[in-house]
């Protein structure tokens, strides 16, 4: 009974924060300045809050339809998170074009490396090609995003960035990645242990709540302090060829 109340409380709190942040970004056209953040929040709201609950109530927890939708949307959200981190790198290096050109190549190489490592894992699981690749790719990409986000935070300290809003957005993203990464690591280290599964169940949504609260403060309280792009400078550019994520130009 207590577990159900706690789960419902966390889920409804997350839903309220998702919707609240979404509306704050819509108000007075703030989403135009933070298109990457707006796109990511809209994706989380559509897939995590609305889509998964629809499939859960329509087909049930143990259904194949819900399982496929869950993992496919998890991959899409991981890809969106990776592109958001890349856009944060671009914003941090807005006046460091030489550094950005190097980082852009590095980020593209990292993405290709993650895909390659995930494909290698298929050699041991021929009977589960699609499902195994999806899970491996999603997990590898989350760990990669956590490392990249940490490197971005260190980079901002090195260049002494005065962008307080970006600093909070990066910290919030770190919370979002820390939950799945720590939970997955715990599941690997403690296979079959019930406490590991229980901790993973609560760790991910709690870290997401931390991210949403941090982003809500950054967007609603620090908007006027965020530095505007210099005249003639590109606010963001794609990391990979043909990238069209909102927030990239």
C-alpha angles and dihedrals in degrees: 000000000000091000091053093049091049092048093049091046093053093045096049091045090053092048092052092049092047091052093041094052091044091054093045090054091049093050114100091351096289090148089071090066094043103034093149093053092044092051092049094048091046089051092050091047093049099043106026101036106027108020100044094045091051092052091043095055094037100048107012136244097283097043123120091229093058093045093052093046092048096052096039092052089045089059091048091050091048090052091048090050091051091052091047090054089049090052089051089054089052092050092048090052096042091127096031103075096164091052091047093053089056093044092049091058091044093052092049090050091048092053092050089048092053091051091049094050091048091051092051090059089062090071088076097043110047091149092060103040101149101032095042093048092049093052095043093046093048093049094045091048093051092052089047092051090051091053093045092048090052091049089049091054091051090047091054090053091049095052090039094234114202093200100115093176092056090047091057092044090053092047090050091050089051090057090050092053096040093065100056093036094052092042094050091047090051092050091052093048094045107036114188094007113137094210090057092054092046092050092048090051092059101029097066098051092042091054089047089054089052091052093049093049091049093048092045090056093044094051099039102037107029102041095111092049096054110107116243118230114265117256112278094012122124112243094208140346132198119272096205128037115272092014110159104173112147107256092046122094 
